[in-house]
Structures are given as structure tokens and as C-alpha cells.
Amino acid sequence: MAQLKVQQKKSSIGCKQNQRETLRSLGLKRIGDVVVKEDRPEIRGMVQTVRHLVTVEEVE
């Protein structure tokens, strides 16, 4: 199954509370953090919520 590499590019300062919580749920704590997650609809939805703060690549 494909995986997604998610990297935080911007700070969550000034963002809504749910966006900060979504970053935390993804495992991102600071700018530059990278996590690899399974490509599932739940993860895609979380990434969509914080799409302006992260970059996403598909990894095989």
C-alpha cells in the first residue's frame, strides 16, 4: 500500500485550534518535522485540513 510523507512547512501559531490539534495527531510538532503515514482516507482528510501548513509526497 502507498504511503504519504508529510512535512510541516509553516508554524501553527495563529491557526485555529482544530488545525493545531490535527498537526499533533499527525505527529508533527515543529517546522521541518517529517512523518510517513499510510495512505488512508482518514489521513488524507487530516492533511486536507492543514494543507496550507504542510507539503505531501507519495512514497512507495
N, C-alpha and C positions, 0 to 999 in steps of 0.2 A: 504494500500500500504506500502511496506517496506521502511525503511529509512536507511540512511548511517550516521554513526558517524565518523567524520573526525577530526583527531587531528594532529596539527603541531608538528613535532619532531625535525626538523632541521631549522637553520636560512636561510633566503633568501639572506643573504649577499654573493655577488659573483655570484649570479644566473643571468640568463638572465632577461631582463625587462618583457617579457611576462609571465614568471613564477612568478615574484613578483606581477604582476597585477592579475594573476589567484588566488593567495593566498588571495589577497584583495577581489576579487569577491566572494570567498567562505566565507569570513567573518573572516579570520584568520589574526591576527596582530602580534602575538609573539609566541615564543615557548611555548607549553603547552596549547594553546587555543584549545577549542573543539567546534565544531558546529554539529548540526544534520540537515541534508538536506534530501529532498525527493529523492528517487532512480529513477532518470530520466536519459536519455541518455546525456543530456547537462552536468549534474553534474558528471556523470561517465567520460566524456571527460575531464572536468576540473581536476578531481582527477588524471587521467592518465597523464596529463601534468606535475603535480608536485608530482608524485608517490614516488620520492626519498626524498621528504621533509615531507611527511605525512604518517600516518597509518589510515587504514579504517576498520571499523567494520559494519556489517549489524545489524540493530536494528529493532525489530518488534513492 
